[in-house]
Amino acid sequence: EKDEEEEEDEEDDEDEDERKAEAENAINEGINGLKRGKTGTFKEVIDHATAVGIAEDKIAKAEKALEAHKANRRREAYEADLRAFMESPDFEVAAECEKMEEQGVKFGVSDKVLTPLREHLLELQSQRDLTPDEVAQAKLFLEDRTRRFAKSAVVGRPTIWVAPDSGKKVRATLSVDLILRSLTVAKTAGEGAPLG
């Protein structure tokens, strides 16, 4: 009776070893040949290998390969969606472009793929209307620069005069009278005769 039990135990051990070997082979084949449409099957293979008792490092390697495959599929799907998006009317809406860029970053899409989207987004942002704060800043900047120009022009401001007929460049002095009504441009060296 003991011999029969020992034989049964040996057969069970052999069956278990065979199941482990088959599960390990299935995992190795899955890692090497993971394709679209096979991810669900491969997940089942991993679950079976875990239940059979395959080494944890091999299970972890298989799970890592499965996650990498899924991430790659998501990136490929995003790239196809991005190409379609760039042909759609939404491509002209900055908020929609920003959403697409966020998705691309989330999926780990390369900068090379995102570059056309980012360049177009910058162009859209540069064409947007200014906010009230930006308008106020622009007015202050313009006022400051106008005052500086007028102050320097009253005392004579060096400039370059380009002759309209010949295109020749001449050093000149630009002057404005105190009430800012008369603008004069004269040669800097020599006669000082008005140029234009």
Number of C-alpha atoms within 10 A of each C-alpha: 6 7 8 9 10 11 12 12 12 12 12 12 12 12 12 14 14 12 17 20 15 14 22 23 13 17 25 15 12 21 18 11 11 18 14 10 8 11 16 11 12 22 16 11 19 24 15 18 24 18 11 17 16 18 12 11 9 16 19 13 14 21 18 13 16 21 13 12 17 16 15 15 15 16 20 14 12 18 18 11 12 21 12 11 18 15 10 10 9 12 20 16 12 17 14 15 22 15 11 20 19 12 15 20 14 10 18 13 19 12 12 8 13 16 12 12 21 16 11 16 21 13 13 16 14 10 9 9 9 12 9 9 9 11 12 12 12 13 12 12 11 12 12 11 12 12 11 11 13 17 15 15 20 16 13 18 16 16 15 15 19 14 12 9 6 7 9 10 11 16 14 22 22 21 21 20 14 12 7 11 7 9 11 16 22 22 19 16 11 7 8 12 12 12 14 9
